[in-house]
Amino acid sequence: MNMLPFILFGFICASIVVFIFITVSCVVVACFSNKEQEDEEQIQWIKEYKDEKLKEKEI
């Protein structure tokens, strides 16, 4: 019996699984880095707001 079709089918399935894994990994990394950027922006905004309030109290 010829094993070549089964071997090719196995490589195709493995390629699809690897492609899905890489795609999901990229999406997760993109979402995480975007969330990190939002957190940094919020922290910066809070610092600026506190500085403004302190300046107002000093006047």
mmCIF file as gemmi writes it, N, C-alpha and C atoms, coordinates in Angstrom:
data_model
loop_
_atom_site.group_PDB
_atom_site.id
_atom_site.type_symbol
_atom_site.label_atom_id
_atom_site.label_alt_id
_atom_site.label_comp_id
_atom_site.label_asym_id
_atom_site.label_entity_id
_atom_site.label_seq_id
_atom_site.pdbx_PDB_ins_code
_atom_site.Cartn_x
_atom_site.Cartn_y
_atom_site.Cartn_z
_atom_site.occupancy
_atom_site.B_iso_or_equiv
_atom_site.pdbx_formal_charge
_atom_site.auth_seq_id
_atom_site.auth_asym_id
_atom_site.pdbx_PDB_model_num
ATOM 1 N N . MET Axp A 1 ? 0.851 -1.191 0 1 0 ? 1 A 1
ATOM 2 C CA . MET Axp A 1 ? 0 0 0 1 0 ? 1 A 1
ATOM 3 C C . MET Axp A 1 ? 0.894 1.25 0 1 0 ? 1 A 1
ATOM 4 N N . ASN Axp A 2 ? 0.505 2.215 -0.788 1 0 ? 2 A 1
ATOM 5 C CA . ASN Axp A 2 ? 1.291 3.441 -0.921 1 0 ? 2 A 1
ATOM 6 C C . ASN Axp A 2 ? 1.01 4.371 0.27 1 0 ? 2 A 1
ATOM 7 N N . MET Axp A 3 ? 2.055 4.786 0.967 1 0 ? 3 A 1
ATOM 8 C CA . MET Axp A 3 ? 1.905 5.625 2.159 1 0 ? 3 A 1
ATOM 9 C C . MET Axp A 3 ? 2.003 7.113 1.847 1 0 ? 3 A 1
ATOM 10 N N . LEU Axp A 4 ? 2.375 7.481 0.619 1 0 ? 4 A 1
ATOM 11 C CA . LEU Axp A 4 ? 2.584 8.883 0.28 1 0 ? 4 A 1
ATOM 12 C C . LEU Axp A 4 ? 1.353 9.757 0.53 1 0 ? 4 A 1
ATOM 13 N N . PRO Axp A 5 ? 0.135 9.351 0.142 1 0 ? 5 A 1
ATOM 14 C CA . PRO Axp A 5 ? -1.027 10.217 0.421 1 0 ? 5 A 1
ATOM 15 C C . PRO Axp A 5 ? -1.235 10.477 1.916 1 0 ? 5 A 1
ATOM 16 N N . PHE Axp A 6 ? -0.991 9.462 2.745 1 0 ? 6 A 1
ATOM 17 C CA . PHE Axp A 6 ? -1.166 9.643 4.183 1 0 ? 6 A 1
ATOM 18 C C . PHE Axp A 6 ? -0.11 10.591 4.756 1 0 ? 6 A 1
ATOM 19 N N . ILE Axp A 7 ? 1.107 10.455 4.26 1 0 ? 7 A 1
ATOM 20 C CA . ILE Axp A 7 ? 2.177 11.347 4.712 1 0 ? 7 A 1
ATOM 21 C C . ILE Axp A 7 ? 1.879 12.783 4.292 1 0 ? 7 A 1
ATOM 22 N N . LEU Axp A 8 ? 1.439 13.001 3.06 1 0 ? 8 A 1
ATOM 23 C CA . LEU Axp A 8 ? 1.096 14.348 2.597 1 0 ? 8 A 1
ATOM 24 C C . LEU Axp A 8 ? -0.065 14.925 3.395 1 0 ? 8 A 1
ATOM 25 N N . PHE Axp A 9 ? -1.065 14.092 3.671 1 0 ? 9 A 1
ATOM 26 C CA . PHE Axp A 9 ? -2.203 14.544 4.47 1 0 ? 9 A 1
ATOM 27 C C . PHE Axp A 9 ? -1.743 14.953 5.876 1 0 ? 9 A 1
ATOM 28 N N . GLY Axp A 10 ? -0.829 14.19 6.44 1 0 ? 10 A 1
ATOM 29 C CA . GLY Axp A 10 ? -0.299 14.525 7.767 1 0 ? 10 A 1
ATOM 30 C C . GLY Axp A 10 ? 0.447 15.85 7.765 1 0 ? 10 A 1
ATOM 31 N N . PHE Axp A 11 ? 1.268 16.08 6.737 1 0 ? 11 A 1
ATOM 32 C CA . PHE Axp A 11 ? 1.988 17.354 6.64 1 0 ? 11 A 1
ATOM 33 C C . PHE Axp A 11 ? 1.024 18.522 6.443 1 0 ? 11 A 1
ATOM 34 N N . ILE Axp A 12 ? -0.023 18.315 5.658 1 0 ? 12 A 1
ATOM 35 C CA . ILE Axp A 12 ? -1.008 19.391 5.448 1 0 ? 12 A 1
ATOM 36 C C . ILE Axp A 12 ? -1.715 19.718 6.756 1 0 ? 12 A 1
ATOM 37 N N . CYS Axp A 13 ? -2.137 18.69 7.485 1 0 ? 13 A 1
ATOM 38 C CA . CYS Axp A 13 ? -2.796 18.926 8.775 1 0 ? 13 A 1
ATOM 39 C C . CYS Axp A 13 ? -1.863 19.626 9.757 1 0 ? 13 A 1
ATOM 40 N N . ALA Axp A 14 ? -0.616 19.189 9.795 1 0 ? 14 A 1
ATOM 41 C CA . ALA Axp A 14 ? 0.349 19.815 10.698 1 0 ? 14 A 1
ATOM 42 C C . ALA Axp A 14 ? 0.582 21.272 10.312 1 0 ? 14 A 1
ATOM 43 N N . SER Axp A 15 ? 0.632 21.547 9.016 1 0 ? 15 A 1
ATOM 44 C CA . SER Axp A 15 ? 0.818 22.928 8.559 1 0 ? 15 A 1
ATOM 45 C C . SER Axp A 15 ? -0.35 23.803 8.976 1 0 ? 15 A 1
ATOM 46 N N . ILE Axp A 16 ? -1.547 23.279 8.857 1 0 ? 16 A 1
ATOM 47 C CA . ILE Axp A 16 ? -2.735 24.051 9.248 1 0 ? 16 A 1
ATOM 48 C C . ILE Axp A 16 ? -2.704 24.342 10.746 1 0 ? 16 A 1
ATOM 49 N N . VAL Axp A 17 ? -2.356 23.337 11.54 1 0 ? 17 A 1
ATOM 50 C CA . VAL Axp A 17 ? -2.302 23.534 12.996 1 0 ? 17 A 1
ATOM 51 C C . VAL Axp A 17 ? -1.246 24.577 13.357 1 0 ? 17 A 1
ATOM 52 N N . VAL Axp A 18 ? -0.086 24.515 12.735 1 0 ? 18 A 1
ATOM 53 C CA . VAL Axp A 18 ? 0.97 25.498 13.004 1 0 ? 18 A 1
ATOM 54 C C . VAL Axp A 18 ? 0.52 26.894 12.584 1 0 ? 18 A 1
ATOM 55 N N . PHE Axp A 19 ? -0.141 27.012 11.443 1 0 ? 19 A 1
ATOM 56 C CA . PHE Axp A 19 ? -0.636 28.303 10.979 1 0 ? 19 A 1
ATOM 57 C C . PHE Axp A 19 ? -1.641 28.893 11.968 1 0 ? 19 A 1
ATOM 58 N N . ILE Axp A 20 ? -2.567 28.06 12.453 1 0 ? 20 A 1
ATOM 59 C CA . ILE Axp A 20 ? -3.56 28.536 13.42 1 0 ? 20 A 1
ATOM 60 C C . ILE Axp A 20 ? -2.87 28.972 14.711 1 0 ? 20 A 1
ATOM 61 N N . PHE Axp A 21 ? -1.899 28.193 15.175 1 0 ? 21 A 1
ATOM 62 C CA . PHE Axp A 21 ? -1.177 28.534 16.398 1 0 ? 21 A 1
ATOM 63 C C . PHE Axp A 21 ? -0.458 29.874 16.262 1 0 ? 21 A 1
ATOM 64 N N . ILE Axp A 22 ? 0.207 30.087 15.147 1 0 ? 22 A 1
ATOM 65 C CA . ILE Axp A 22 ? 0.938 31.344 14.926 1 0 ? 22 A 1
ATOM 66 C C . ILE Axp A 22 ? -0.039 32.512 14.843 1 0 ? 22 A 1
ATOM 67 N N . THR Axp A 23 ? -1.156 32.324 14.161 1 0 ? 23 A 1
ATOM 68 C CA . THR Axp A 23 ? -2.153 33.39 14.042 1 0 ? 23 A 1
ATOM 69 C C . THR Axp A 23 ? -2.709 33.775 15.406 1 0 ? 23 A 1
ATOM 70 N N . VAL Axp A 24 ? -3.083 32.785 16.199 1 0 ? 24 A 1
ATOM 71 C CA . VAL Axp A 24 ? -3.629 33.064 17.532 1 0 ? 24 A 1
ATOM 72 C C . VAL Axp A 24 ? -2.581 33.749 18.403 1 0 ? 24 A 1
ATOM 73 N N . SER Axp A 25 ? -1.342 33.309 18.322 1 0 ? 25 A 1
ATOM 74 C CA . SER Axp A 25 ? -0.275 33.931 19.11 1 0 ? 25 A 1
ATOM 75 C C . SER Axp A 25 ? -0.101 35.399 18.74 1 0 ? 25 A 1
ATOM 76 N N . CYS Axp A 26 ? -0.126 35.699 17.45 1 0 ? 26 A 1
ATOM 77 C CA . CYS Axp A 26 ? 0.02 37.093 17.012 1 0 ? 26 A 1
ATOM 78 C C . CYS Axp A 26 ? -1.134 37.954 17.508 1 0 ? 26 A 1
ATOM 79 N N . VAL Axp A 27 ? -2.341 37.42 17.463 1 0 ? 27 A 1
ATOM 80 C CA . VAL Axp A 27 ? -3.507 38.182 17.929 1 0 ? 27 A 1
ATOM 81 C C . VAL Axp A 27 ? -3.402 38.45 19.423 1 0 ? 27 A 1
ATOM 82 N N . VAL Axp A 28 ? -3.001 37.452 20.188 1 0 ? 28 A 1
ATOM 83 C CA . VAL Axp A 28 ? -2.875 37.625 21.637 1 0 ? 28 A 1
ATOM 84 C C . VAL Axp A 28 ? -1.797 38.656 21.964 1 0 ? 28 A 1
ATOM 85 N N . VAL Axp A 29 ? -0.664 38.586 21.29 1 0 ? 29 A 1
ATOM 86 C CA . VAL Axp A 29 ? 0.412 39.545 21.536 1 0 ? 29 A 1
ATOM 87 C C . VAL Axp A 29 ? -0.035 40.954 21.166 1 0 ? 29 A 1
ATOM 88 N N . ALA Axp A 30 ? -0.759 41.087 20.053 1 0 ? 30 A 1
ATOM 89 C CA . ALA Axp A 30 ? -1.234 42.404 19.628 1 0 ? 30 A 1
ATOM 90 C C . ALA Axp A 30 ? -2.214 42.978 20.651 1 0 ? 30 A 1
ATOM 91 N N . CYS Axp A 31 ? -3.11 42.168 21.157 1 0 ? 31 A 1
ATOM 92 C CA . CYS Axp A 31 ? -4.075 42.641 22.154 1 0 ? 31 A 1
ATOM 93 C C . CYS Axp A 31 ? -3.371 43.024 23.45 1 0 ? 31 A 1
ATOM 94 N N . PHE Axp A 32 ? -2.391 42.235 23.862 1 0 ? 32 A 1
ATOM 95 C CA . PHE Axp A 32 ? -1.695 42.519 25.113 1 0 ? 32 A 1
ATOM 96 C C . PHE Axp A 32 ? -0.891 43.809 25.015 1 0 ? 32 A 1
ATOM 97 N N . SER Axp A 33 ? -0.201 44.016 23.904 1 0 ? 33 A 1
ATOM 98 C CA . SER Axp A 33 ? 0.605 45.227 23.766 1 0 ? 33 A 1
ATOM 99 C C . SER Axp A 33 ? -0.287 46.46 23.668 1 0 ? 33 A 1
ATOM 100 N N . ASN Axp A 34 ? -1.455 46.321 23.045 1 0 ? 34 A 1
ATOM 101 C CA . ASN Axp A 34 ? -2.402 47.429 22.97 1 0 ? 34 A 1
ATOM 102 C C . ASN Axp A 34 ? -2.917 47.774 24.363 1 0 ? 34 A 1
ATOM 103 N N . LYS Axp A 35 ? -3.215 46.774 25.171 1 0 ? 35 A 1
ATOM 104 C CA . LYS Axp A 35 ? -3.691 46.998 26.535 1 0 ? 35 A 1
ATOM 105 C C . LYS Axp A 35 ? -2.604 47.675 27.359 1 0 ? 35 A 1
ATOM 106 N N . GLU Axp A 36 ? -1.366 47.258 27.168 1 0 ? 36 A 1
ATOM 107 C CA . GLU Axp A 36 ? -0.246 47.856 27.896 1 0 ? 36 A 1
ATOM 108 C C . GLU Axp A 36 ? -0.113 49.339 27.549 1 0 ? 36 A 1
ATOM 109 N N . GLN Axp A 37 ? -0.291 49.673 26.272 1 0 ? 37 A 1
ATOM 110 C CA . GLN Axp A 37 ? -0.21 51.074 25.839 1 0 ? 37 A 1
ATOM 111 C C . GLN Axp A 37 ? -1.325 51.891 26.481 1 0 ? 37 A 1
ATOM 112 N N . GLU Axp A 38 ? -2.535 51.322 26.549 1 0 ? 38 A 1
ATOM 113 C CA . GLU Axp A 38 ? -3.645 52.038 27.183 1 0 ? 38 A 1
ATOM 114 C C . GLU Axp A 38 ? -3.346 52.287 28.662 1 0 ? 38 A 1
ATOM 115 N N . ASP Axp A 39 ? -2.787 51.297 29.34 1 0 ? 39 A 1
ATOM 116 C CA . ASP Axp A 39 ? -2.462 51.456 30.755 1 0 ? 39 A 1
ATOM 117 C C . ASP Axp A 39 ? -1.447 52.576 30.954 1 0 ? 39 A 1
ATOM 118 N N . GLU Axp A 40 ? -0.433 52.63 30.109 1 0 ? 40 A 1
ATOM 119 C CA . GLU Axp A 40 ? 0.575 53.684 30.226 1 0 ? 40 A 1
ATOM 120 C C . GLU Axp A 40 ? -0.046 55.059 29.993 1 0 ? 40 A 1
ATOM 121 N N . GLU Axp A 41 ? -0.953 55.156 29.035 1 0 ? 41 A 1
ATOM 122 C CA . GLU Axp A 41 ? -1.609 56.438 28.774 1 0 ? 41 A 1
ATOM 123 C C . GLU Axp A 41 ? -2.46 56.862 29.969 1 0 ? 41 A 1
ATOM 124 N N . GLN Axp A 42 ? -3.153 55.905 30.586 1 0 ? 42 A 1
ATOM 125 C CA . GLN Axp A 42 ? -3.973 56.236 31.752 1 0 ? 42 A 1
ATOM 126 C C . GLN Axp A 42 ? -3.109 56.68 32.926 1 0 ? 42 A 1
ATOM 127 N N . ILE Axp A 43 ? -1.985 56.009 33.136 1 0 ? 43 A 1
ATOM 128 C CA . ILE Axp A 43 ? -1.082 56.392 34.223 1 0 ? 43 A 1
ATOM 129 C C . ILE Axp A 43 ? -0.539 57.8 33.975 1 0 ? 43 A 1
ATOM 130 N N . GLN Axp A 44 ? -0.172 58.093 32.745 1 0 ? 44 A 1
ATOM 131 C CA . GLN Axp A 44 ? 0.34 59.43 32.407 1 0 ? 44 A 1
ATOM 132 C C . GLN Axp A 44 ? -0.742 60.486 32.654 1 0 ? 44 A 1
ATOM 133 N N . TRP Axp A 45 ? -1.98 60.195 32.263 1 0 ? 45 A 1
ATOM 134 C CA . TRP Axp A 45 ? -3.071 61.14 32.461 1 0 ? 45 A 1
ATOM 135 C C . TRP Axp A 45 ? -3.296 61.392 33.943 1 0 ? 45 A 1
ATOM 136 N N . ILE Axp A 46 ? -3.239 60.339 34.765 1 0 ? 46 A 1
ATOM 137 C CA . ILE Axp A 46 ? -3.429 60.494 36.214 1 0 ? 46 A 1
ATOM 138 C C . ILE Axp A 46 ? -2.325 61.362 36.812 1 0 ? 46 A 1
ATOM 139 N N . LYS Axp A 47 ? -1.094 61.138 36.39 1 0 ? 47 A 1
ATOM 140 C CA . LYS Axp A 47 ? 0.022 61.952 36.901 1 0 ? 47 A 1
ATOM 141 C C . LYS Axp A 47 ? -0.17 63.421 36.543 1 0 ? 47 A 1
ATOM 142 N N . GLU Axp A 48 ? -0.548 63.686 35.303 1 0 ? 48 A 1
ATOM 143 C CA . GLU Axp A 48 ? -0.76 65.073 34.883 1 0 ? 48 A 1
ATOM 144 C C . GLU Axp A 48 ? -1.913 65.698 35.66 1 0 ? 48 A 1
ATOM 145 N N . TYR Axp A 49 ? -2.976 64.94 35.88 1 0 ? 49 A 1
ATOM 146 C CA . TYR Axp A 49 ? -4.127 65.451 36.623 1 0 ? 49 A 1
ATOM 147 C C . TYR Axp A 49 ? -3.724 65.788 38.061 1 0 ? 49 A 1
ATOM 148 N N . LYS Axp A 50 ? -2.954 64.911 38.694 1 0 ? 50 A 1
ATOM 149 C CA . LYS Axp A 50 ? -2.501 65.185 40.063 1 0 ? 50 A 1
ATOM 150 C C . LYS Axp A 50 ? -1.63 66.428 40.113 1 0 ? 50 A 1
ATOM 151 N N . ASP Axp A 51 ? -0.74 66.581 39.128 1 0 ? 51 A 1
ATOM 152 C CA . ASP Axp A 51 ? 0.118 67.767 39.079 1 0 ? 51 A 1
ATOM 153 C C . ASP Axp A 51 ? -0.718 69.036 38.952 1 0 ? 51 A 1
ATOM 154 N N . GLU Axp A 52 ? -1.74 69.005 38.126 1 0 ? 52 A 1
ATOM 155 C CA . GLU Axp A 52 ? -2.62 70.172 37.951 1 0 ? 52 A 1
ATOM 156 C C . GLU Axp A 52 ? -3.325 70.513 39.272 1 0 ? 52 A 1
ATOM 157 N N . LYS Axp A 53 ? -3.818 69.491 39.946 1 0 ? 53 A 1
ATOM 158 C CA . LYS Axp A 53 ? -4.541 69.721 41.215 1 0 ? 53 A 1
ATOM 159 C C . LYS Axp A 53 ? -3.604 70.279 42.273 1 0 ? 53 A 1
ATOM 160 N N . LEU Axp A 54 ? -2.376 69.781 42.323 1 0 ? 54 A 1
ATOM 161 C CA . LEU Axp A 54 ? -1.414 70.307 43.289 1 0 ? 54 A 1
ATOM 162 C C . LEU Axp A 54 ? -1.087 71.761 43.011 1 0 ? 54 A 1
ATOM 163 N N . LYS Axp A 55 ? -0.935 72.095 41.735 1 0 ? 55 A 1
ATOM 164 C CA . LYS Axp A 55 ? -0.66 73.495 41.369 1 0 ? 55 A 1
ATOM 165 C C . LYS Axp A 55 ? -1.822 74.403 41.734 1 0 ? 55 A 1
ATOM 166 N N . GLU Axp A 56 ? -3.048 73.909 41.556 1 0 ? 56 A 1
ATOM 167 C CA . GLU Axp A 56 ? -4.222 74.694 41.915 1 0 ? 56 A 1
ATOM 168 C C . GLU Axp A 56 ? -4.275 74.948 43.425 1 0 ? 56 A 1
ATOM 169 N N . LYS Axp A 57 ? -3.899 73.951 44.225 1 0 ? 57 A 1
ATOM 170 C CA . LYS Axp A 57 ? -3.925 74.097 45.67 1 0 ? 57 A 1
ATOM 171 C C . LYS Axp A 57 ? -2.861 75.08 46.156 1 0 ? 57 A 1
ATOM 172 N N . GLU Axp A 58 ? -1.738 75.134 45.453 1 0 ? 58 A 1
ATOM 173 C CA . GLU Axp A 58 ? -0.653 76.034 45.839 1 0 ? 58 A 1
ATOM 174 C C . GLU Axp A 58 ? -1.02 77.491 45.591 1 0 ? 58 A 1
ATOM 175 N N . ILE Axp A 59 ? -1.883 77.729 44.621 1 0 ? 59 A 1
ATOM 176 C CA . ILE Axp A 59 ? -2.234 79.122 44.263 1 0 ? 59 A 1
ATOM 177 C C . ILE Axp A 59 ? -3.226 79.713 45.236 1 0 ? 59 A 1
